[in-house]
């Protein structure tokens, strides 16, 4: 008594059904593809046109990581006193 029809499908069958229904596809032009050069190390934003913003983000992250390390070091020194 329901209008819902469910069945197991594969991605290729799903896309075939969408194409057959005349679905139009949008084109994504901004950066979204992660790049990996070593195991468990990914670069997102590798193919972007905003190098100054990326540099600012990397620099800010470096400062954040240094601050976290100094904070952890100072807390360990306080516990040992």
C-alpha positions in Angstrom: 0.0 0.0 0.0 3.0 2.4 -0.4 4.3 4.4 -3.3 7.9 3.6 -2.3 9.8 1.1 -4.4 13.2 0.0 -3.0 15.7 -2.3 -4.6 19.5 -3.0 -4.5 21.4 -1.1 -7.1 24.9 -0.2 -8.2 26.3 3.3 -8.8 26.4 2.6 -12.6 22.7 1.5 -12.6 21.7 4.5 -10.6 23.5 6.9 -13.0 22.1 5.1 -16.0 18.6 5.6 -14.6 19.3 9.3 -14.0 20.6 9.8 -17.5 17.7 7.9 -19.0 15.3 10.2 -17.1 17.0 13.2 -18.8 18.7 14.5 -15.7 21.0 17.5 -16.4 24.3 17.7 -14.6 26.1 20.7 -13.2 29.8 21.2 -13.7 31.9 21.9 -10.6 34.7 24.2 -11.4 36.2 25.1 -8.0 38.8 23.1 -6.1 37.6 19.9 -4.6 40.0 17.1 -5.6 42.3 15.9 -2.8 45.9 15.0 -3.8 47.9 12.4 -2.0 51.7 12.1 -2.4 52.4 9.7 0.5 50.2 7.3 2.5 47.8 9.2 4.8 49.0 12.6 3.6 46.5 14.5 1.5 46.5 18.0 0.0 43.2 19.7 -0.5 43.2 22.9 -2.5 46.2 21.8 -4.6 44.6 22.9 -7.9 43.4 26.3 -6.7 43.9 29.8 -8.0 44.3 31.4 -4.6 47.9 30.9 -3.6 48.0 33.8 -1.2 45.1 32.5 0.8 46.6 29.0 0.9 49.9 30.5 2.1 48.1 32.4 4.8 46.2 29.3 5.9 49.4 27.2 6.1 51.2 29.9 8.0 48.3 30.3 10.5 48.2 26.5 11.0 51.9 26.4 11.7 51.5 29.1 14.4 48.6 27.1 15.9 50.6 23.9 16.0 53.6 25.7 17.6 51.2 27.2 20.2 49.7 23.8 21.0 53.2 22.3 21.4 54.4 25.1 23.7 51.2 24.9 25.7 51.7 21.1 26.2 55.3 21.6 27.1 54.5 24.4 29.7 51.8 22.2 31.2 54.2 19.3 31.6 56.8 21.6 33.2 54.2 22.9 35.7 53.3 19.3 36.7 57.0 18.4 37.3 57.6 21.4 39.6 
